[in-house]
Amino acid sequence: MSLHNLTPAEGSIKKGKRIARGEGSGHGGTATRGHKGQKSRSGYSRKIGFEGGQMPLQRRVPKFGFTNINRKEYQGINLDKLQSLVDSGKITDTVNLENLVAIGLAGKNELVKILGGGELKAKLNITVHKFTATAKAAIEAAGGETVTL
């Protein structure tokens, strides 16, 4: 088998209807559009979301909430992820933004927050933008140090 002799499986492809090609084709005359009405005319296109005059769904459902323009998005990193990186030897004793970007856990322009998920046994000096209270307690309990940027 090569690229030049590939063919679709038997019966997997149907021939399309050849509409408006004369009466003998079986699809002549109205060309499968039926008689009269807007949908039979050329140039017809249905409005997206139009429900025949009934109030459309996007207008029936109420608007709610708002978007805070001052929201800060943080890239969250759990303690168990840091522990697995220590076990694999990717980090030794200091964790900062440059290390995390090099490993691929954060982008260079992202804000980083250490989260308290999992367990940390290694003594680490961590310098990032934010810590949760549980993460800070766990790092300091393991003998590490937390520095907020």
N, C-alpha and C positions, 0 to 999 in steps of 0.2 A: 504494500500500500504506500502510495506517495501522494504528494499534494496534487499532482496533475490528474489523478484518477479517483479522487474522492467524490462520492455521490451520496445524497440523502437516502435514508432507509426507505424501502419500498412502502408506498402508501402514506408516507409522512407529509407529503406536500399535496395540497389540493389546488386544482386550477381555479383561478378567480372567475366570477361571473363576467362574461363579456356583455355588458349592458348597452342598450341603445345601438345595436348593430343589426337592426332589421327584425321583421316579424318572425322569420324562420329561426332565429336564435332562441325564441321563447322569452326573451327579455327586451323586446322592442316596444313600440308604442309609448307607454308611460315610463319605460325604463326603470321599473320596480319602485317608482315613487308614488304610485296611486294617482287618483284623480283630484285635480285642483288643490287649493289650500296653499298656505305659505311654504310648507315643507316641500311642495312639488316644484317650486319656482327656482330658477337659477339665482345664485348669490345668497341663498338662505344660510344664516348661521345663527345658532341658538345662543342666547345670552347665558353665560356661566352662572349657575345658581338660580336661574329663572324657574319658577314653579307654576307657571300658567296663571299668574295674577295673584295666587295665594302669597301671603307674606313670606319671603324666603327665610331659610333657617338662620342665615347670618344676621338678619335683622330681627328675628324673633328672640334670639338669645341675647340677654343683656350684657352690656359691657361691664367689666369690673377691674379693680386694681389699677396700678400705675407702675411705671418704670422709674426707679430712682436714678437720676442722672449722675449722682455722686457715688454710686455703688463701687466698692473695691472688690475685685475678684482675686481670691488667693488660690494658689496651687497647693492643695493639701498633701502632706506626706506623713504617713503613719510611722509610729515607732518601730513596729515589726519590720517595716521595709528597711529602715536604717539598720536594724539588727542583722537582717539578711545580707545587706551590703558589707557590714563588718565581717560577717562569717565568710563571705566570698572573697574578702580582701580588697574590695574596691575602695573602702574608706578605712583609715586607721584611727586617728584620734581627733582630728578636726573636721567639722562639716561647715562649709560656707557656700555662698551662692555660686562661686566659680566651680567648686567640686560638683554640686548638684546639676549645673548646666552641662559640665563635661560628661557626667554619667547619663544625662538625658532625662532626669526627673523633673526638670523645670526649664523653661525658656529663659533667655538672658534678660528679657524685659518683664518677666512675671514676678509677682509678689508671692513669697513662699510662707506657708504656715505649717508648723509642726503639730500634728494631731496625736491624741493619746491612745490610738488603737494599737493593741498588741503589747508586747513586753520588751523592755530594753535592759540588757545585762552589761553592755559595754560602757566604759567611761568615755564620753564624748564631749568636746567643746563645740557647741553649735551656735552659729551666727546666722540668723535669718530675720525676716520681717516681723513674724508673730508666732506665739506659742499658745496652745490652750493650757488651762490651769492644770489639767491632769498630765499633759505632756511635760510641762515644766517641773512638776513634782516628781515624775518618774525619772527624768534626766538627772535631777539633783540627788535623788535617792540612789542612783547608780554611781554617784560621785562625779557627775559631769557638770558642765557649766553652760548657762544659757545667756546669749547676748542678743538683744533686739536691735535691729538696724534702725 
